[in-house]
């Protein structure tokens, strides 16, 4: 038999509809303190661009904010929540708030409770702190956190703090009733297929929204119809949206891209121009994310793009040693000039003053 979508309401329905969810950066002053005006301005930009939600306290927000001694997690979560609540009073579809959760079980539970109490819809659980744990321990950890807040699973590539996760883990994870979505970001086709197949064979394909986090393969991920056969059953499913650091820049264009991909999937025909655009986006992402140096300059690379548009004042990170890699600035110059159609400069220029007011 073929998987069929069942009626959903609320959070699950919104996620399954397919959304652009930027991984929210952290706006800092030159003294490496929160720049509240620009932090709010970024949230306003994403929401005005048509993003369906915000992911906060994730890798792009800098994992250092999870250090309890920094005292940054609550205020950063609160700033995004306040901006989303301004919109939630209107009639537009409700933006979803995703909170990044890290650490071993005690810390992750504390962060999940904080996110829940602040009004976040779900928690995106990173397992990077449990690199030596086996599947049984990982699943127990996930079940414990899921009892506090709905889970947005997260397959983070090892190069930026993640760990390898097995097909068996993902199948058990997908069977947790409180799992509502999974961000697939191993930057690896085999491991991406592990997650998709696990969800298909979990029996919950109609309930769990799959989101690409593979910034190196955005367009093909979103265009692909996945088909699996097992136990006499046929499973068809797709990746419906993206929760991406790449979509923290040029977000208006990302919203337009997802709409175009959705139309192509409905028509059952993939224009060659979409695949060309996908390759251009991967090239641009390679510069911004610093693929040449194993993603060492990913955060300042995102910041540099936002700085050029006026959304950030600089590319400062909490860690002073975190800067662009040698040659990365030149690579950003190259893709900036090569692919002007990927950017939303006119949109930002028109509204920047309002967002930063």
N, C-alpha and C positions, 0 to 999 in steps of 0.2 A: 504494500500500500504506500501511498505518497503522503508525506506530512502535510497537514492543512492548518491554516491559521485559525485559531479559535478567538472568539470575541474577547477583547481585553478592555479594561478601563484604567483610568488614572495613569500612574507611573509606567506600568508595562506598556500600555497603549502608546504613550508618547515615545518611549524608547523604540518600540517596534516600528513606529512610523518612519524612522530614519532621520537623524538630526546631525547638524554640524555642532560639535561641542569643542570649543577651543580649550587647550590646556593652558590655564591662566598664568602668565608670567608674574614676577614680583617687581614692582616699580620701586626703585631706591633712589635716594639722593646721593650726592657725591660723598657724603659722610656714611653711606651704607645704612641709612635709616629709612623706614617706610616713607615713600612719597605718597601720602594719602590722596592728594588731588589727582595724580596720574594713575594711581591704582584704581580709583573710581572711574577715571577717564577710560582706562582699558576695558573695564566691565561695560561701560556705556557704549563704547565702540562695538564690542562683540554683539551686544544685544540689539543695537541699532542696525547692525549688518545682517541680522536675521538668524543669529545663532540660536539653537534650540535649548541651550543650556551652557553652564560654565563648570569646568572641572578645576577645583582650587585645592592647593596644598598637595599637588602632584609634582612629578619631576620638574616640569617647567617652572613651577613656583619656587623651586629650590628645596630639596629635602632638608636642608639645615633648619628650616622654620619649625621642624618637628622636635628639635632639641628643646626640652622643657626650660632650660636655662635661658634660652633666647627670648621667651615670652612673646613669640610672634604668631603662633598658630591661631589663637582665638581672634586677635584683631584682623588678621588677613581673611579668615573665614567670615567674620562679621561684615567687613567692607563689601564683599561680593554679595552676601545675603541681603544687605540693605539696598543695593542697586537692583537686584532681582525683585525684591518686594515692591519696589516702586512700579514695576511693570505688572506684577501679579494683581494689582488693583484694577487693571484694565480688562478688556474683553479678548485680547490676543491669546493665542496658545501659551500655556504656562511654561516659562523656562525652567529647566531642571537643574538643580544644584547637586553636584557630585563632589564629595570631600575625599581627598586622598588620605589613606590610613596606612601607617607604617609601624614597624617594630614587632617585637614578640607579643604574645597574647595580652599581657597586662597593659602594655602601652596601647596596642591596637584597640582594646576594649574601651580604654579611657578616651581615646580620640573618637571612637564611634559614638560614645555617649555624648560627647561635646557636639559633634556634628548633628546628631539627632536633635539635641536640645536647642540648637541654633536654627533648626528648620531645614536642614539639608535632606534631600530626598533619598540619597543612597551613598554608600561609601565605596571607593575604589581601593581595594586591598592589595598592597604590595607585599610580596613575600621575600623581598631581598634580605631582610634581617634573619631569615631562617634558612640559610644556605645549606646547612648540614642536616636539616630535618628530612625524614622520610615521608612518604605519602600519607601514612596513617596520622602522623603528628600534624602535618599540614592541614589535612581535612578536619581534624579536631579543632585546630586553630580557627579555620574558616567558619565552622559551624558555631563556634562560640561567638565570633564577631557578628555573624548573621542573625543571631538572636537579638541583637541590639539595633541593627539598621540593615535595610536591604543591601545586597552586595552587587557591585559592579566589578567583576573579576578583572584581573590585570596580568597579562603575560608580558613582562618587561624584559627586554634583551639584557644579557649579562654585561655588555659593554658600559651600560649606564646604571648598574646596580641591581639588575635582576638575576634570575637563576633559571636553569633548565628545568622544565616541568614536563612530566610524562603524559601520554595519552590517558593512562589509567587515572592519573590525578584529575585531569580535566573532566573525565566522565563522572567520577564521584563528585567533583565540585558542581557540575551541572545538575546533579540530582538533589542538591540542597534547595529546598523549596523557596528560600528567600533570595536566591540568585536571580537577578532581573536582566543582567547584561554582562558581556565580557568584552574587554578591550584586548585585541590581539596585536601585540607589538613585539614579537621576537625578531623581526627583520630577517626572517628565515621561512622559506616556503614550506619546508617539511613540517616545521613546528606550527605554522599557521594551519596546515591541514589537520594536524593532531587535534587542535581545538575545535575546528568546524566539525570534524567527524565525531568527536566525543559528544558534542551537543546534539548532533543528529541522532546518535545512537543512545542518548540518554532518555529519549522520549519526551524531551521538553523543548524541542526545536521551535514550537509555536509560542513558547513562553519566554525564551531568552533571546534578547536582542544582541546580535553580533556587531561589533564596531571595530573598524580598522584603526590600529595604532601604528601600522607599518608605513611610516612617512616616506619610505623609499619605494612604495608600491601602491599608492593611494588609489589611482584610477582603476588598475586591473582588479584590485580587491573588490571594489564597489561594483564592477561590471560582471563579475563572475557568478554564474549559477553553479553551485556545488551539488553534486549528486553522489549518493552512496547507496550501496545495496548490502544488507546484512540480515540474516535470519529470515529471509523471505520477504523482507520489507524494503521499500524504496524510500529514500530520504532526500528531499530537495530543500535547499535553504540558501540564503545569501547573507552577505555582510551589508547591513542596511544604512550605516552611517559611519561617522568618524569622530573619534576623540583623539585629537592630534596636536602636537606642538607646532607642526607646520601650519595648522589652521589657526594658530595664535597670531599669525601675520596674514595680511591680504584676505581677511575673513569674508568680506563681501563677495569676492570672487569664489571663495570656497562654497558659499551658499548657492551661488549661481551654478557652480560645477555639479554639486550634488543634485540639484534640480534637473540639470541636463542629463546626468547619468540615469536618474529615475525615469525620465521620459524615454531614453534609449532602451532601458530594460523592459518597459511596458510595451514598446513597439516591437521588441524582439529583434532589434537590429542595432549593431554597434558601429557608429560612424568611425572611419579610420582616423578622422581628425581628433577624436577623443583619445585614441591611443597615442597619437603624436603629442597631444597636450600632456598626457600622463608622463611621457618620457621627459618633456620639458620641466614638468613639476619635480620629477625625481632629480634632474640635474640641478635645479635651483635649490632643492632640499639638501643635496650633497654639499653645497657651499655653505648654506646657513647652519647645517648640523655638523659640519666639519667631518664628513665621512673619511677624508684623507688621513685624519689623525685619530681614528677610532672614536669619533664624536666628542673629543676633549673640549672643543669650543662650541658645543651645541647651545648652551644658555646665552653666552655673550653674542653668538650668531643671531639668535632670535631677537635679542635686545637691539642689536645693530640695525636690523630691518625696521623695528618699531621706532628707533631713534631717527632714522632717515625720514620717516613720515611725520615726526613731531610728537608721537604718542609717548615716547620716553625721552628723558633729558640726557641719558647716557646709557652705557651698557654695563653698569656696575653690578656685580654679584656680591652676595654676602661673604663669600670667600675671595679675598683680594687677589689670590693667585689664579682665579678663574678668569681667563682672558682669551681673546682670539688667538688661534694657533698661527705660527709663521705661515704666511701666504694666504691665510683665510680671508683677510680683508680684500685682497686682490681677486680672489675667487667670487666673493660677494659682489664686487664691482662688475665682474664679468657677467654674472647671471642677471644682475640688475639691469644692465644695458641690453642683454640678449632677449629678455622675456618681459617687456613692459606690460603685455596683456595679462600677465599673471597677477599684477598688482592692482590695488584699489586706491591709488593715490588721490584721484579726483574726489572720491567719496570721503576720504579722510580729511582732505583739505577743506571741503565744504562744511564739515560738521565739527571739526576739531575744537574750535573755540567754545562751542556749546558743551562738549563732553568735558572740557577742562575747566569749566566755569564753577 
